Amino acid sequence: MADQIPGIPEGWELVHAFRRAVKGEWYIDNDGTPYLQPLSKSVYPHPIIRKIEKPAKYRPFANAREADQFWNASLRLAGVTGDAKDSRFRITSIGRDGITTNAEFYSYEAAFYKFCVDDDGTPFGVKIDE
């Protein structure tokens, strides 16, 4: 879509081709610079844009110290949604090489691919800052 309207900066995408921006929206002004609309509504129509968000990257935990923050977390099977009781797990121990849930041991790498954090659905691992 960015190629349909000239001047969309790299890292941004077009939301709407031509309308008045409302407070909190980004738009492209006549000089091609992104601006955040501070008032309730812009006076003139502009192309409305938003930043392209890159998905966060994660890796398996390397040791118990990294995993310890999830001691009280509820886990669920990765890719499973809904309230199925058999898809939720509690961590019963955190060890040097992995975790135990409901009497089953998983290495940190296996747990990374099998589980996600139940509260927010993030992978059971360490977020990589880029």
N, C-alpha and C positions, 0 to 999 in steps of 0.2 A: 504493500500500500504506500510506503514511503516514496516510491518512485512515481506515484501519480500526482503528487503535489511537490513542486520543487522547493528546496530549502528545509526539508525535514532533517535535522541534525542526526549524525550517527549516534546510535544508542537510544533513539526515540522512535515511537511509532504513532501513526495517525489514528485518532479516535473518531473524529468527525471532520469532514472536509471544510465546512464553512458554517459557523454559527457563533453566537455571542457566548463568550466564556463566563461561567459562574464562579463565584468565590472558591478558591482552592484548586482550580483547574489550571493546567499549563496550556499556553497557546503560543503560536509563532506570530511575532509582530512583523511589520513591514520590512524591518531590517534583517529578518531571518533569525533573530535571537529568541530562545525560549524565555517566556515570562510567566510568572505565577500570578494569577488574577487575585488582587488583594480586596477588591470591592465585591458587592453582591452580584453585579453583572457588568460585563464590558459594554462599552457604548457601541463599538463596531464589531461585526462578525470577523472571526479569524479561524484558521485551521487549529483544531484542538488536538493536543498530543499528550502522550504519557511516556515515562521512562520504561524501557524494556528491562524487566527484572530477570536476572539470571538465576536459575534454580541453585539452591545451596548444595554443596558437595559434602559428603560424609565419608568417613573411613571407620573400620572396626576399632574398638578400644584396644590399646596395646597392653594394658595392665589393670590391676584392681584399682589403683589410684584414680585413673580416668573414669572407670565405671562406677566408682563409689557414690557419685552424685545421684545415681538412679536407684539407690538402695530401696527406697520406699515407692518407686514408680510401679505402676501397673503396665504390663506389656500386653500386646495383642499380636496375633499372627499378621505378618506383613501382607497387605493386599486384601485383608478381610475387613469389611465394613459392617455396621449394624451392631446388635447387642447379643450376639451368640456367646453364651457363657463358656463354651468349650474353646473359644478363641482368645480368652483372656488368661494371663498368667501373672503370678507374683514371684519376685525374686526371693529365694529363700537363703541363698548365700552367694557371695562374690569372692572368687579366689584369684590366685595368681594367673591362671590360664583361662578362666572363663566364669560362667555363672551357673547356678543351679536354680531351676524353677520346678516346683511340684515334683521333686526327687529326680529330675532329669538334668544331666550336665550338658552344657553347650559351650564350646570354645567361643571366644569373643568374635571370631570370624563367622562361625555358624550362627550365633545369636544375631549378628548384624544382618544377615540375609533372611533369617527366620522371623524376627520380631521388629515391631516399631513401638514407640512410646504411645500408650493408649490415650493420654490426654490430648496430644496435638498431632499424632500421626507421623512425627519425625522419625527417621531411622534410629535404631538403637546403636549409636556410635558417636564419634567426635566430629563436630562440624569443622570443615577445613576453611580457614580464612584465606581468601585469594587477594 
